[in-house]
Amino acid sequence: MNRIVSIARMQTLGRLDALVWPLGVLLIAFTINILIFASLPHGMLETDPISGALASIYITCLAFGAVAVNQHFPLALGLSVTRREFTLGLGLFAAVQVVAYAIFLVVMQAIEDATDGWGLHLRFFGLGVIDEHAVPVQFAIYAVPMLAMTLLGTTAGALYMRWRATGLITAAMLVLLVLGGAAALIGHYDGWPAVGRWFVHSSLVTLTAGWPLLLVALLGAGSWAALRRATP
């Protein structure tokens, strides 16, 4: 266990991208939104504006996952760390990071709600829907998709370490093929109205925490399957 914790701590060595950049990018996006909406004439917006810039921290977590594997996997193997220990250590660090970020987002959402959207009716963190749920549910809504994005990055990094660019591009093409084929079949059988009804009748928790949790399991298994035979 101590070795796994040490590997998790290794992710912080000289790594601004692992700890600072996700929050930094988010706060920059938040500041830009505040400046933009504060500059608008009073009463110009009839409803509470919702910003999609919250996605910036999720995209940054994806990039971290890919970079973490490519930078530290060769070093770890050079230090006689097993592939299993590296995978568990990276998973531990990602989990702690996601928990910390999700708590931060829950707190910021509460402040946003208390200040009526930072005095501007701006919905940056709550998106107008997350604040309707209890705090534990808010945490899950923030954390599970973030963990999925992080593991998507680690899976991409693992595929690159295992099969290099060929494996990464092949995997991307297969995903596009599956999604495109599914879209074609749905369109052929006129199933888009049913898909729309499914989204409408599904709860926010199901869409943002339930299904992404399944994706987390699949990506975790995929990352391990690639890393267990990868070579630097």
C-alpha positions as semicolon CSV with decimal commas, in nm:
position;residue;x (nm);y (nm);z (nm)
1;M;0,000;0,000;0,000
2;N;0,286;0,238;0,080
3;R;0,428;0,190;-0,268
4;I;0,093;0,271;-0,426
5;V;0,064;0,589;-0,218
6;S;0,420;0,682;-0,319
7;I;0,331;0,634;-0,685
8;A;0,026;0,854;-0,637
9;R;0,247;1,122;-0,481
10;M;0,485;1,090;-0,775
11;Q;0,213;1,238;-0,994
12;T;0,261;1,571;-0,815
13;L;0,636;1,598;-0,871
14;G;0,702;1,895;-1,096
15;R;0,348;1,873;-1,229
16;L;0,159;2,201;-1,248
17;D;-0,078;2,037;-1,495
18;A;-0,183;1,776;-1,240
19;L;-0,282;2,015;-0,962
20;V;-0,293;2,377;-1,073
21;W;-0,395;2,388;-1,437
22;P;-0,742;2,233;-1,411
23;L;-0,843;2,487;-1,148
24;G;-0,647;2,763;-1,323
25;V;-0,823;2,708;-1,653
26;L;-1,159;2,695;-1,476
27;L;-1,097;3,019;-1,286
28;I;-0,981;3,194;-1,602
29;A;-1,300;3,086;-1,780
30;F;-1,503;3,198;-1,477
31;T;-1,335;3,541;-1,472
32;I;-1,397;3,590;-1,843
33;N;-1,764;3,505;-1,795
34;I;-1,796;3,747;-1,503
35;L;-1,637;4,028;-1,705
36;I;-1,855;3,961;-2,009
37;F;-2,184;3,946;-1,822
38;A;-2,094;4,239;-1,597
39;S;-2,038;4,452;-1,909
40;L;-2,388;4,385;-2,044
41;P;-2,654;4,655;-1,990
42;H;-2,876;4,595;-1,689
43;G;-3,195;4,413;-1,780
44;M;-3,064;4,300;-2,118
45;L;-3,102;3,933;-2,023
46;E;-3,456;3,830;-1,935
47;T;-3,357;3,492;-1,788
48;D;-3,059;3,366;-1,588
49;P;-2,778;3,309;-1,840
50;I;-2,613;2,967;-1,828
51;S;-2,246;2,932;-1,920
52;G;-2,099;2,614;-2,059
53;A;-1,746;2,709;-1,959
54;L;-1,758;2,467;-1,666
55;A;-1,657;2,206;-1,923
56;S;-1,306;2,355;-1,919
57;I;-1,204;2,170;-1,601
58;Y;-1,332;1,841;-1,744
59;I;-1,134;1,886;-2,065
60;T;-0,823;1,970;-1,863
61;C;-0,867;1,654;-1,656
62;L;-0,881;1,452;-1,978
63;A;-0,552;1,605;-2,087
64;F;-0,398;1,531;-1,745
65;G;-0,493;1,165;-1,772
66;A;-0,317;1,125;-2,105
67;V;-0,008;1,319;-1,998
68;A;0,022;1,134;-1,665
69;V;0,056;0,797;-1,838
70;N;0,300;0,913;-2,105
71;Q;0,526;1,103;-1,864
72;H;0,533;0,876;-1,560
73;F;0,479;0,522;-1,689
74;P;0,833;0,489;-1,834
75;L;0,983;0,645;-1,520
76;A;0,786;0,412;-1,294
77;L;0,900;0,101;-1,479
78;G;1,259;0,228;-1,463
79;L;1,222;0,243;-1,084
80;S;1,111;-0,123;-1,077
81;V;0,748;-0,034;-1,015
82;T;0,513;-0,300;-1,145
83;R;0,241;-0,216;-1,396
84;R;-0,023;-0,305;-1,139
85;E;0,127;-0,072;-0,879
86;F;0,153;0,211;-1,131
87;T;-0,209;0,165;-1,239
88;L;-0,337;0,158;-0,879
89;G;-0,124;0,457;-0,783
90;L;-0,245;0,662;-1,077
91;G;-0,603;0,558;-1,003
92;L;-0,564;0,666;-0,640
93;F;-0,428;1,006;-0,740
94;A;-0,707;1,056;-0,997
95;A;-0,971;0,965;-0,739
96;V;-0,832;1,208;-0,478
97;Q;-0,803;1,481;-0,741
98;V;-1,160;1,430;-0,858
99;V;-1,295;1,431;-0,501
100;A;-1,111;1,757;-0,425
101;Y;-1,231;1,925;-0,743
102;A;-1,589;1,805;-0,695
103;I;-1,596;1,944;-0,339
104;F;-1,462;2,274;-0,474
105;L;-1,738;2,284;-0,737
106;V;-2,007;2,206;-0,479
107;V;-1,884;2,491;-0,259
108;M;-1,866;2,733;-0,553
109;Q;-2,217;2,632;-0,660
110;A;-2,344;2,706;-0,309
111;I;-2,180;3,051;-0,315
112;E;-2,325;3,113;-0,661
113;D;-2,670;3,023;-0,536
114;A;-2,636;3,238;-0,223
115;T;-2,525;3,543;-0,424
116;D;-2,793;3,498;-0,690
117;G;-2,542;3,416;-0,959
118;W;-2,259;3,643;-0,838
119;G;-2,493;3,939;-0,847
120;L;-2,534;3,894;-1,222
121;H;-2,785;3,605;-1,230
122;L;-2,508;3,404;-1,396
123;R;-2,524;3,025;-1,368
124;F;-2,166;2,908;-1,413
125;F;-2,128;2,627;-1,159
126;G;-2,490;2,524;-1,096
127;L;-2,604;2,545;-1,458
128;G;-2,952;2,619;-1,329
129;V;-3,024;2,251;-1,254
130;I;-2,755;2,110;-1,027
131;D;-2,848;2,338;-0,738
132;E;-3,193;2,178;-0,725
133;H;-3,045;1,859;-0,578
134;A;-2,905;1,770;-0,236
135;V;-2,533;1,817;-0,172
136;P;-2,439;1,444;-0,203
137;V;-2,616;1,429;-0,539
138;Q;-2,441;1,747;-0,651
139;F;-2,110;1,588;-0,559
140;A;-2,188;1,280;-0,770
141;I;-2,303;1,492;-1,065
142;Y;-1,971;1,678;-1,062
143;A;-1,740;1,391;-0,970
144;V;-1,847;1,095;-1,183
145;P;-1,822;1,267;-1,525
146;M;-1,490;1,418;-1,418
147;L;-1,354;1,076;-1,326
148;A;-1,480;0,944;-1,660
149;M;-1,297;1,221;-1,845
150;T;-0,977;1,154;-1,650
151;L;-0,996;0,784;-1,730
152;L;-1,067;0,864;-2,094
153;G;-0,735;1,046;-2,094
154;T;-0,552;0,763;-1,919
155;T;-0,702;0,515;-2,165
156;A;-0,580;0,725;-2,457
157;G;-0,236;0,744;-2,296
158;A;-0,235;0,369;-2,230
159;L;-0,333;0,292;-2,590
160;Y;-0,050;0,513;-2,710
161;M;0,201;0,342;-2,481
162;R;0,083;-0,001;-2,595
163;W;0,037;0,049;-2,971
164;R;0,164;0,405;-3,029
165;A;-0,017;0,632;-3,275
166;T;-0,153;0,339;-3,473
167;G;-0,345;0,204;-3,175
168;L;-0,474;0,545;-3,072
169;I;-0,597;0,634;-3,421
170;T;-0,747;0,288;-3,471
171;A;-0,938;0,313;-3,143
172;A;-1,070;0,658;-3,238
173;M;-1,183;0,531;-3,577
174;L;-1,358;0,234;-3,418
175;V;-1,543;0,460;-3,175
176;L;-1,652;0,687;-3,461
177;L;-1,760;0,385;-3,661
178;V;-1,971;0,248;-3,376
179;L;-2,131;0,584;-3,301
180;G;-2,191;0,657;-3,668
181;G;-2,340;0,312;-3,723
182;A;-2,568;0,350;-3,422
183;A;-2,685;0,691;-3,546
184;A;-2,752;0,547;-3,891
185;L;-2,957;0,258;-3,748
186;I;-3,159;0,489;-3,525
187;G;-3,231;0,716;-3,820
188;H;-3,319;0,422;-4,048
189;Y;-3,577;0,292;-3,803
190;D;-3,703;0,642;-3,718
191;G;-3,594;0,602;-3,360
192;W;-3,480;0,957;-3,282
193;P;-3,814;1,058;-3,124
194;A;-3,783;0,760;-2,886
195;V;-3,425;0,862;-2,804
196;G;-3,545;1,214;-2,731
197;R;-3,819;1,085;-2,503
198;W;-3,566;0,868;-2,320
199;F;-3,347;1,171;-2,249
200;V;-3,647;1,378;-2,139
201;H;-3,775;1,112;-1,900
202;S;-3,433;1,020;-1,758
203;S;-3,328;1,200;-1,442
204;L;-3,027;1,428;-1,431
205;V;-2,859;1,190;-1,188
206;T;-2,901;0,899;-1,429
207;L;-2,758;1,093;-1,722
208;T;-2,469;1,259;-1,540
209;A;-2,373;1,003;-1,275
210;G;-2,538;0,669;-1,355
211;W;-2,433;0,609;-1,715
212;P;-2,093;0,780;-1,671
213;L;-2,026;0,540;-1,382
214;L;-2,060;0,252;-1,628
215;L;-1,820;0,433;-1,859
216;V;-1,576;0,468;-1,569
217;A;-1,574;0,091;-1,522
218;L;-1,520;0,027;-1,894
219;L;-1,242;0,284;-1,924
220;G;-1,071;0,157;-1,610
221;A;-1,070;-0,195;-1,749
222;G;-0,948;-0,069;-2,087
223;S;-0,662;0,129;-1,932
224;W;-0,543;-0,174;-1,735
225;A;-0,574;-0,405;-2,035
226;A;-0,348;-0,177;-2,238
227;L;-0,098;-0,093;-1,963
228;R;-0,043;-0,450;-1,846
229;R;0,141;-0,526;-2,172
230;A;0,267;-0,178;-2,258
231;T;0,638;-0,099;-2,292
232;P;0,798;0,246;-2,273
